[in-house]
Amino acid sequence: MTNKLRTLTTAAVLSVFLQGCSLFSDDEEVYSPLPVIQAEFTPEIEWRKSIGSGVGEYYSQTRTLLVNGQLFAASRDGLVKALDPISGDEIWTQDLSEQAVFNRFDDSDNALLSGGIAAGYGMVFVGSENAVLFALNDKTGEVIWQVETDGEVIASPVVDEGLVIIQTGSGSLVGFDVQTGEQRWIQSSELPALTLRGNNSPITTNGAAIYGRSDGKLAAVFLANGRLIWEVNVAKPKGANDIDRLVDVNGQAVARGTDVYTSAFNGELMAIELRSGKVLWKRAYASVKDLAVAGFELFLTDTEGRIHAIDRRNGLTLWSQNRLALRGVTAPVVSGNNIVVGDKEGYLHWLDRKTGKLVAQQLIDSDGLFSKALNSEKYLYVQSRSGKLVAVKKPI
């Protein structure tokens, strides 16, 4: 990559992650034009629904969730909705901005939901930039409990073994009792002088929680007590200034079989043995997005917005798609024979899973897409910055 492209890439990435109040700066010209393709099919939109005012130009990791026949979505201003996934009809709405815990804030836009949604034990869980975690009844939306945390809850919670687990902006991984919200354990780490704005959701497997940290490490802790099992350097700080030394592991790792896969900003793509933390292989792919796995294929969006398919057994490249570079591309989602990503101009793009060829595109909302699509049997669900939740029919 040339020095010019590297500079533009850094500007684009930092405009997203380092600005707490606004997504884009004067660097918008770094984004590349929409590629012209020969479409192999035309995606169809089934329905559109409004989820509050959306997230606007703010950085957000809010995501939709489909579980037990209900589709859950949230907006930054505090609205949480449960919808019928087929018709889009509303089942219930809860406005968390009206909760007393936010009365200490003068700004009417006080809920600042950003942490995505998780579900389990008859509840849904959502976090706030204002350091609050909520548990709602999944059938009615009633608030069951709420707890103040030691930092922003930007990433989605995870529910497992009677716990709700979150990573906070202060560098802590915290486990709460799923029924009461009582803190069971906390695992803290020291934050570097400068970090990207964002955290990842932990994953849980075999009695452990695995999560990436802002210090460039992937760590595993016991679910039972939060004690550290191992930690691995995915990226090591290097360079003359704080920006060059950014090493955040912001994308959610994925585990398959006995291995876990992760990547970092200014770092590498790695395969790590779950039991021991031993590095099995590593390749020169840096990413701040969630990884995706299907079979022996591993998919990632790198920090330039290029999409890659990797053989997860050995780290060899299967294909790379460069035509979406510098378009603010989301994390990839596997959908049948395709890989699907969104971009900052509001387009969904379909890539052939085996070759990486661009085979379809669809404008969803010109205000832009900011999080990866949610894949279901019949639809892809996409949430836009303006608050639109859109169900897109999957090709037959």
N, C-alpha and C positions, 0 to 999 in steps of 0.2 A: 504494500500500500504506500502511495506517495506521501510525502510530508504534508502536502496541501490537503489531501483527502483525510489524513489522520487528524489534522487540525479541525477540519469541518466536522468530522465525526465526533471528536471530543466536545465541540461546541454544542452539537445536537443532543448528545447524551446528557451533558451537564445542564442544558436548558430544561430538561425534563426532571432530573433528579435533585438538583441543588436548589431550585427555587421553590420555596415552600408555598408561595401565594400565587404564582403564575406559571403556566406551563411553557409558553413560548416567549422568547426575547427577540432581539433584533436579528437573530440568526436564522430566521425562517427560510432565507434563500438557500440554505444548505440542503433542503429537501428536493429530491429529484422528481421529474415529471412522471405522470402515470404511464406505464408501459402500454403500448398498443399490442394486442394479442389477437390471435385467431381463436375465438371461443368455441369449445366443443359442446357446451350446453349453456342454457340461460337459467340462472338461479331465480326462483320465484319467492316473493315475500308473502307469507300467509297472514300475518297480522302485526300491527304496531300498537303499543300501549305506552302511556306516559308514566314514568316513575319519578315524580317530583320534578325538580329543576336540574337533575343530573349532577355532574361534577364540574361543569364549566371548564375553565382553563387550569384548574388545579390538578396537581398530581394526585392520583388515586389508584388504589388497588381493589376497589369495589368490584365484586363479581356476582353473577347470578348462580343459583344453586337449584338443582332438580332432585327431589327426594320424596318418596312415598306419594307420588302423584300430585305434588305441588311444586310450583316454580316460585322461588323466593328471590326478591331483588330489593335493593336499597338505593337511596340517593344521599348525597352529601348533606342535604339540609335536614335529614332526620327521618324521612319516610321509609318504612319497611313494608313491603307488600307481598302477599301470597296470591298467586294467580293460577288459574287452570292452564296447564301447559299446552292443551290442544286448542282451546278457544281464546285464551288470553283473558278470560273473564276474571274479575277480582273476587277473591275469597275473603280476604280481610286486609285492613290497613292499620298500621300503628305509626303515630308521629312521635318519635323519641325526643324531638326538640322541646316537647312540653314537659319532660321529666325534670323534677326539682333539682337534680344533680347539676343541671346546666344553668341554674339561676345565678350563679356567681359570675357568669359572663354577660357583659353588657350588650354584645353584638347579638342581634336577633338570629343570625346564622350561626347558632351555637352548637349544634349537634356534631357536625363535621364527621359523619360516618365515612369511614375509609377502609375498614379492615376486612371487608368481604363477609361472607356468611358461611357458617357451618351448622350442622344439624346432628341431633342424636338424643336419645332418651326422651322423646316427645317434645323437644325444644329446638329452637334455632338461636344461634349466637352471632352477635355482631359487635364490632369494636369501633371506637371513636378516636380521632386525633386528639381529643380532649381527655384522653386517658381514662376511658370508662368502657367496661365490657358488660353487655346486656345479654340476658337469657329471656327469650320469649316463648310462650306456648305456641307450638307449631300449628295448632288448629284454630286458635282465636287471636293470636298476636298479643295477648296479655303479657305484661312484664312480670316475670316470676322472680328474678333477682337482678341486681346490678352491683358492680364492684368497681371501685376506683383502682387503677393500676399505677405502676411506677413510671410509665411513659406512654407515648402515643401507641395506639394499636392500629398499625397501618396494614399489616398482613392479616389474612384470614385465620381465625382460630382453627384448631383441630380437636376432634372429640375422640377419645379412646380410653378404655379401661376405667370408666367412671370419672374421667378428667376432661376439662377444657384447657387446652394448652395454647398459649399465645407467646409470640415474641414481641417485645416492646421496643420503642425507639431509644430507650436508655441502654439497650444491650442485654436485657434480661430475657430468659426463657422461664415462663411461670406456669405452674400447673394449679388449676382451681378445681374444687369439688364440683362435679356437674350438677348436683342437686341443690347445693346451698351457696355456691360461689366462694366458699372459704378457701383461702390460699393453702395449698398442701406443700408446695416446695418452690424454690426459685434457684435458678442457675444463672449467675451474673458473669459478664465479661467486660473488659475495659474497651471503651470506644476509642478509635484513632482521633487525631486532631480534626480531620475532615472526613466525612462519609457521604455517600450518595443518599438522597432522601428515599428511603424504602427499606423494607425488611422482607424476608420470605416466610411463608408458612412452613412450619415443621412438617415432616412426614413421620408416621409411626409404623413400626414393623417389629415383630419378634420381641415385644416388651421394651422397645427403645423408641425414643424420639430423636430424629436426626434433623439438624437445621444448620443453615449457613449464617455466618456472622460478618459484621462489618470489618473485623480485623483480618479478613481473608481466609478464615478457617471454616471447615465443615466439622461439626461436633456431633457426638452421639451421647445421650444421657439415658439412664434408666427411667422408665415411666413411673415406677413405684416410688422413687424418692428424688429424682432429678440429679442424681450423682453422675459425674462425668465418666464415660466409658473410654472414649478416645477423641482426639481432635487431630485434624490433618490440615496442613497448609495447602490451600488451593491457589493462593496468590501471595507473594511476599512483597511488601512495599519496597519500591526502588525508584530512584529519580531525584531530581534536585528540589522539587517543590511538592506541596501537599496534594495538588491535583494529579501529578504524575504518580503519587504514592497511594492513590485510591485503590483499594483491593476488595471492595464489598462483594460478598456472595449473596446476591439479591434474588436470583431465580430459585424457584422451588426445585429441590433435587427429586430424582425418581429412583425407586428401588425395584429391582427385578431379581428374583431368585436370591442368590447369596451376595449380590453386588448392588452398589448405589452409585449414581452418576450425578455430577455437579460441575459447575463452571463459575467463573468470577470475572469481574471487571479487572482489566489489566492482568488477568490470570490465564488459566488453562482449563480445558475440558478434561475431567478425570473420571476413571472408573476405580472404585474403592471397595475393598472387601468389607462386608457388613460386620462380620464378627470381630475382626482385628483392627480395622482402619488402615490396612496395608494398601498402598497405591498399586493397582494392577497395570494401568497404562495411563498416559496423559498425552494430549495433543494440543496444538496451538490454536485453540478456539476460545475467545473471550466472549462472555455473555452475561447479561443482567436479567434475562427472561427465564421463565419456567421452561424446563426441558419436557419433551414428550417421547414416549416409547411405544412401539408396536412391534411385537415379535422380536427379531434381532436388530431392528432399526431404531436408532436414536435420532431425534430431530431437535434442532435448536435454531434460534435467531441470534446472530452474533451482534456485537455492538455497532456494526455498520448497517445492520438491517438485512444482511444476507442470510438466506435460509440454507441449512446444510442437513444432509442425511448421512449418518455415521453408522458403521457396523459396530454395535456395542460390544461385540466379543473381542475386538482387537483395536478399535479406534480408527479404522481405515475409512476414508471418505468414499461414500457411494455416489453422491452428487452434490452440487452447490448451485443455488439459484441467486444470481447477483442483480437481477433487474428490479428488485424492490429496495435496493440499498438506499439509505438516507430518506426513507418515507415514513419513519416513525413506526415501524412494523411491530405488531404484537407478538407474543409467544405463539408457537405453532400448536395446532390441534389436529389430531388424527381423526378423519371422518371417512370411513370406508376406504376407498381406493385413492383418497385425496388427503393432502395436507392443507389446512385453511389458516390464513392469517388475516388480520385487519390492518388498516393504516390510519395515519393521522388525518387524512382527507376524507375518511369515512367509507372507504372501499373494503369489501371482503375479496380476498384472492384465493382461488383454488389452484393447487399444484398437484400434478400427478405424483402419487406417492413413490413410484418406482424410478421416475426419471427427473423429477423436479420441474418439468415443463409447466408453464402457466397455462391452464386450460379453461378458466372462467374468471370473471370478476363482476361484482355487483356493487353499485353505490347504495349504501345503507342510510347514511345521514351525513350531509356535508359538514356538520359540526365536528365530525371525527370520531374514531373508535379508539379506546384506550386500554381495553383488557381483552384477553383472549376469549374466543367464542366458547359457548357451552354446547357440547355435542350430546344429542339424544338419538333415539332410534329413528325418528322421523324428521327432526328439525335441528338446526343450529340456532341457538339463542345468542343475540348480540346486543350489548348495551352501549349506547352512544353517549357522548359528552353532554348532549342537550337533555338527557333523561329518557330517551326513547328506548324501549325494550322491543326488539324485533325478532320474530320467528321466521326463519328462512327455511324453505323446504329443501331437503337433501335430494340430490339427483338419484333417480332409480337405477 
